[in-house]
Amino acid sequence: MTNSKYITRLKRSEGQLRGIQKMIEEDRDCADIITQLTAVRSSVERVIEMMITENLTACINQPLEDPEAQKERLEKAVQYLIKRK
């Protein structure tokens, strides 16, 4: 995936966060704010999932010549996945 897809998604989240800040400043209903915060969290989680998927796919489809370096690369990719849970 291209970096622009990540940036587009993150800019959308950034806009949502600005909207949430405005909602807080306007003393809007807590439930509405939490709904928007949950949407931002889901959006950021999706970017993380996309990056992990891309990283693991690259590890498998583009193996390094050095087996030890490849092992470390895969272990690091798996650690990203484990940390999310």
C-alpha positions in Angstrom: 0.0 0.0 0.0 1.2 3.5 -0.7 2.0 5.9 2.0 -0.6 8.3 0.7 -3.4 5.8 1.7 -2.0 5.9 5.3 -1.7 9.7 5.2 -5.3 10.1 3.9 -6.7 7.9 6.6 -4.6 9.6 9.3 -5.7 13.1 8.1 -9.3 11.9 8.3 -8.7 10.9 11.9 -7.0 14.2 12.6 -10.1 16.0 11.3 -12.3 13.9 13.5 -10.1 14.7 16.5 -10.4 18.4 15.8 -14.2 18.0 15.6 -14.1 16.2 19.0 -12.1 19.1 20.5 -14.8 21.5 19.2 -17.5 19.3 20.7 -15.8 19.4 24.1 -15.3 23.2 23.9 -19.1 23.5 23.0 -19.9 21.2 26.0 -21.7 18.7 23.8 -23.2 15.5 25.2 -20.7 13.0 26.6 -22.3 10.1 24.7 -21.9 11.9 21.3 -18.2 12.7 22.1 -17.5 9.1 23.1 -19.1 7.9 19.9 -16.8 10.1 17.9 -13.7 9.0 20.0 -14.6 5.4 19.3 -14.7 6.1 15.6 -11.3 7.7 15.7 -9.9 4.8 17.7 -11.3 2.3 15.1 -9.8 4.4 12.3 -6.4 4.4 13.8 -6.6 0.7 14.6 -7.4 0.0 10.9 -4.2 1.9 9.9 -2.3 -0.3 12.3 -3.8 -3.4 10.9 -3.0 -2.3 7.3 0.6 -1.6 8.2 1.1 -4.9 10.0 -0.5 -6.8 7.1 1.8 -5.0 4.7 4.8 -5.7 6.8 4.1 -9.4 7.2 3.3 -9.7 3.5 6.6 -8.1 2.6 8.4 -10.4 5.1 6.9 -13.5 3.3 7.0 -12.3 -0.3 10.4 -10.6 -0.2 12.6 -12.7 2.0 16.0 -11.5 2.9 19.1 -13.4 1.7 20.5 -13.8 5.2 18.3 -16.4 7.0 19.1 -14.9 10.5 18.1 -11.4 9.4 14.9 -12.9 7.8 14.1 -14.7 11.1 14.6 -11.4 13.1 12.4 -9.5 10.6 9.6 -12.0 10.9 9.9 -12.1 14.7 9.6 -8.3 14.8 6.6 -8.4 12.5 4.9 -11.0 14.7 5.7 -8.9 17.8 3.8 -5.9 16.2 0.8 -8.2 15.9 1.1 -9.6 19.4 1.4 -6.1 21.0 -1.9 -5.1 19.4 -3.9 -7.7 21.3 
